[in-house]
Structures are given as structure tokens and as C-alpha cells.
Amino acid sequence: MSFLNGISTGHTPSGQNGRGAQNPAILELIPEQKTGSFRWHQHDYPAAIACWNYHPEYELHLITQGAGRAMIGDHIGTFAVGQLVLIGPDLPHAWFTPLSEGEVLRGRDVVLQFSQGWIEGLIALCPELSGLTRMLAESVHGLEFTGGQALAHAEALVALGAQSPGQKLASCISLLSALSQSPWRRLSTGRDRSLPGGAGVSGAARINRLVRQLLTTDPATIRHETIASSIGMTPSGFSRQFRAVTGETFMSFVQKLRIGHACHLLATTPMAVTDICREAGFSNLSNFNRVFLSLRGCTPRQFRQQSHLITAPHFMVRPLSLGASERRLQEA
């Protein structure tokens, strides 16, 4: 059954509790594909592999259930069912969904992973696939596919799981070719590709717990001094520890949370920009506009005008229905 059956526009409400990032990003070891050219799999959330991670392979990632915040490179923003993203090599990424205690989202993530060597060799062998080159180069920023075509591509990615090996190969190539001709938007600026470390184990654990909490907190309520005090640290000591663990300043992290929340409101509500400014946690409109332009490359009003092109649709859908073979997480 199609996981996009029963679509209606809207957004999925978030809960109060959640699972979050583990910083610094960990290296995910993708199993070597001895009997196939790439790896297709589906996993639940939470799961051991659903963490802040990076790897040398390309990754096409689809969300089939839930909503929350995504962290992709230096991008922090909301996501919902139907988001389809291409992650380039070594780009840290994770999707965090607020959950109730004991809650599990079955089959939330559908993932296609393939190596640089395989795709580059394929392009060299088949000149007809040279159109993939630009998309692959751009994927170092994380690419979110947008518009109505993204729905068809999501369906095609899901369908790979039930196909025979030969069909999978043909469908994978067809899907990548179609994606290269589809609209997308960059998520990460690419300015900060570091994979930071450098904090003590105890301090890093406290910061990690804090990041998990902040990802499910109203960004307008976050205050530097209050947060530092809550984990038993001085503001200056907290700032140093936070940067050592995450690779960026606490204020930069909060600004990304707030701008991500503002983008969600701009794309999904008719609220005035001045009201969104306050709702996101900014005290004045000029500062809001300045930070928004710095992080998004456009003004809030321009973002709203272009949201039908640069923001992936938000869908309320029924969870993906899996057959017995797919529940075993088929891999190709």
C-alpha cells in the first residue's frame, strides 16, 4: 500500500518529550555491499543508528512518520512526513522526533546509501548519467527535494524495498536521474563541516543531554544564564563547553533553532512577520531580519513568497504499511 495514501495538507503536532542529538557526530560504518551496488533499509525511531552521525557514503533519506527537528550540517529546521533529503559524504545529520515515554515510530526512516566510487564509476561508464554530477556536488550542503515531484520520488524510494535485485538497480538509477532534474533547496551553508570534539566526558554528556532537551523546547523561552544554571555551570564555562562539544557558540545554535521555527511559521501559517519575530524569540524586527538573511540568504517575506518552491510539503499520512519481507529491513 502506498504510504502517501490519504494525504491532506497540514502539520504534525509535536509532543513534549523527545530523543535528541549525540554530539560530536559519530562515524556510521555502512556495511560493505558484497551482493549489491547500494544499501536500502528501513528503521524505527528511536534506534541506535538514528543519531547525530556522518559517513563517507551518499544517503537519500525519507521520513514516513512523525515530525520534529532535523540537524543537517549547520542547518537546524523542522521536518514532517514526506521530507526527502540527499546527504553528501561526511555531512553530519540526524532527525529528532519528540516522543512519549516508550513510544516507537515503526519504519519512520527509509534510507538509500551508495558509495562515491560506485556512483562515479557509473557516471564514467554511462555518459547519459552526467546530469547527476551537479546534484552530487551540491549534496555537500544537504538537498531537500521540493514540490509535487518529491512525492513521486518518495514513492519510488519506498518501492525499492520490495523489488528483485535487478529491478532495484534499474529503479535506483532511474530515481537518481529523476532527482537530478527535480527542484531542491540547500539546507546547510557548508561553512562549518567540522566534526568537533575536545570536551571532557562528563561535560560532553551534560551538553548532549541539554541539546536533546533544547531540540524539543520552545526556542523563544531559551535563556543563556538559565540554561547554564540548570546544569550547574557558570555562563562563561557553559559557553566554552558548549562550543567544545558542538563546534559552534550557544547563541549561534539558539539562533538557528529560532530561525528554523520562524521558517516553519512563515511556510505554514498566515501570521504577520512581526508576530513571527516575537513568537520565534527575537526582541526586535531589525535583528530578526538580519539574522534571517544571514542564515537563509533571503528576507522572511521573500522566504514566505517562495515557500511553495523551497519548502517541502508537510503531509499527514498513514504510516507506511510493510510486508513481512520488508519488516526484515531488506538490503540491496
Secondary structure, 3 states (H helix, E strand, C coil): CCCCCCCEECCCCCCCCECCCCCCCEECCCCCCCCCCCEEEEEEECCCCCCCEECCCEEEEEECCCCEEEEECCEEEEECCCCEEEECCCCCEEEECECCCCCCEEEEEEEEEECHHHHHHHHHHCHHHCCHHHHHHHHHHCEEECCCHHHHHHHHHHHHHHCCHHHHHHHHHHHHHHHHCCCEEECCCCCCCCCCCCCCHHHHHHHHHHHHHHCCCCHHHCCHHHHHHHCCCCHHHHHHHHHHHHCCCHHHHHHHHHHHHHHHHHHHCCCCHHHHHHHHCCCCHHHHHHHHHHHHCCCHHHHHHHHHHHCCCCEECCCCCCCHHHHCCCCC
